[in-house]
């Protein structure tokens, strides 16, 4: 009976040591994944081959709003724009009154360049934007975003 208790205790201690070693290995691999793509090509600690379980594709950390340095309309991000109103100007052109998270109002016309796109079309109840995005592989994609005037 004492043999089984000792054997069970030794087994429990060994399983805890294995779990701790795996946790240490996973935390060190997490630190290595934060390094650049060149680090993915480096050989493993044995010095012979690279780690076959590490991805060759390096992903960006997070998708954040683009950092625009232009003042005024050039700093507007399409995802943060709220349509407040649409009016017709003197020359029969539509003008969209928009604001962003800072609650500053801007007047947009067709063809205006924004931080991550441009205004393509304004009609009496909606504004159409062409948004430029970058996918995970670094390719630039354009998509059409239509924002409706909120009901009043």
C-alpha positions in Angstrom: 0.0 0.0 0.0 2.8 2.4 0.9 4.4 1.7 -2.5 1.3 2.9 -4.3 1.2 6.1 -2.3 4.9 6.8 -3.0 4.4 6.0 -6.7 1.4 8.3 -6.9 3.3 11.2 -5.2 6.2 10.8 -7.5 3.9 10.8 -10.5 2.1 13.9 -9.3 5.4 15.7 -8.8 6.6 14.7 -12.3 3.4 15.9 -13.9 3.8 19.2 -12.2 7.4 19.5 -13.4 6.3 18.7 -17.0 3.5 21.3 -16.9 5.9 23.9 -15.5 8.4 23.1 -18.3 5.7 23.4 -21.0 4.5 26.7 -19.5 8.0 28.1 -19.6 8.5 26.9 -23.2 5.2 28.5 -24.2 6.1 31.8 -22.6 9.5 31.9 -24.2 7.9 31.1 -27.6 5.4 33.9 -27.1 8.4 36.3 -26.6 10.0 35.0 -29.7 6.8 35.5 -31.7 7.0 39.2 -30.9 10.3 39.4 -32.7 10.6 40.2 -36.4 10.1 37.8 -39.3 13.9 37.3 -39.6 13.8 35.7 -36.2 11.4 33.1 -37.5 14.0 31.9 -40.0 16.7 31.5 -37.3 17.6 28.0 -36.3 16.3 26.5 -33.0 18.4 26.1 -29.9 19.8 22.9 -31.4 21.3 25.0 -34.2 20.2 22.7 -37.0 16.8 23.8 -38.3 14.2 26.5 -37.8 11.1 25.7 -35.6 8.6 24.0 -38.0 5.6 25.1 -35.8 6.4 28.9 -36.1 4.5 30.7 -38.8 6.5 32.1 -41.7 3.9 34.9 -42.1 4.5 37.7 -39.6 1.3 39.4 -38.5 1.0 43.0 -37.4 0.4 43.5 -33.7 -3.0 45.1 -33.9 -5.1 46.9 -36.4 -5.3 50.4 -35.2 -6.7 53.5 -36.8 -4.3 55.0 -39.2 -2.1 57.8 -37.9 -2.9 60.8 -40.0 -0.9 63.9 -39.5 -2.9 66.2 -41.8 -5.0 68.9 -40.1 -8.7 69.4 -40.7 -10.5 67.0 -43.1 -7.4 65.1 -43.8 -7.4 63.7 -40.2 -10.9 62.2 -40.4 -11.1 58.4 -40.2 -14.1 57.0 -42.1 -15.0 54.6 -39.3 -15.3 57.4 -36.8 -17.4 59.8 -38.9 -21.0 60.4 -38.0 -23.3 62.1 -40.5 -25.1 65.1 -38.9 -26.8 66.5 -42.0 -26.7 67.0 -45.7 -27.4 70.3 -47.4 -27.5 71.6 -51.0 -25.0 74.4 -51.6 -25.3 77.5 -53.8 -23.9 75.7 -56.9 -26.4 72.8 -56.5 -23.8 70.6 -55.0 -24.4 68.4 -52.0 -22.5 69.2 -48.8 -22.3 66.7 -45.9 -22.0 68.0 -42.4 -20.1 65.4 -40.3 -18.4 65.1 -37.0 -16.0 62.7 -35.4 -15.3 61.5 -31.9 -14.0 64.9 -30.8 -17.3 66.4 -31.7 -15.8 68.9 -34.2 -17.9 69.5 -37.3 -16.6 69.4 -40.9 -18.2 70.1 -44.2 -17.4 67.4 -46.9 -17.8 67.7 -50.6 -17.4 65.1 -53.3 -13.8 64.4 -54.0 -12.5 65.4 -50.5 -9.6 63.3 -49.4 -9.7 61.9 -45.8 -7.2 60.0 -43.7 -8.0 56.6 -45.0 -10.1 57.3 -48.1 -12.1 59.8 -50.0 -15.7 61.1 -50.5 -17.0 59.6 -53.7 -20.7 60.5 -53.8 -23.2 62.6 -51.7 -26.9 62.3 -52.2 -29.7 63.8 -50.2 -29.9 60.9 -47.6 -26.4 59.2 -47.7 -22.7 59.7 -48.2 -20.5 57.2 -50.1 -16.8 56.9 -49.2 -14.0 54.8 -50.7 -12.0 53.4 -47.8 -8.5 52.2 -48.3 -7.5 49.3 -46.0 -4.5 47.1 -45.7 -5.1 43.3 -45.3 -2.9 40.9 -43.2 -0.6 40.3 -46.2 0.1 44.1 -46.7 -2.0 44.5 -49.8 -4.0 47.7 -50.2 -7.7 47.1 -50.7 -10.4 49.6 -51.5 -14.0 49.2 -50.3 -17.1 51.3 -50.6 -18.7 52.5 -47.4 -22.2 54.1 -47.4 -23.2 56.1 -44.3 -26.9 57.0 -44.1 -28.3 60.1 -42.6 -29.9 59.2 -39.2 -33.7 59.5 -39.2 -34.9 62.7 -37.6 
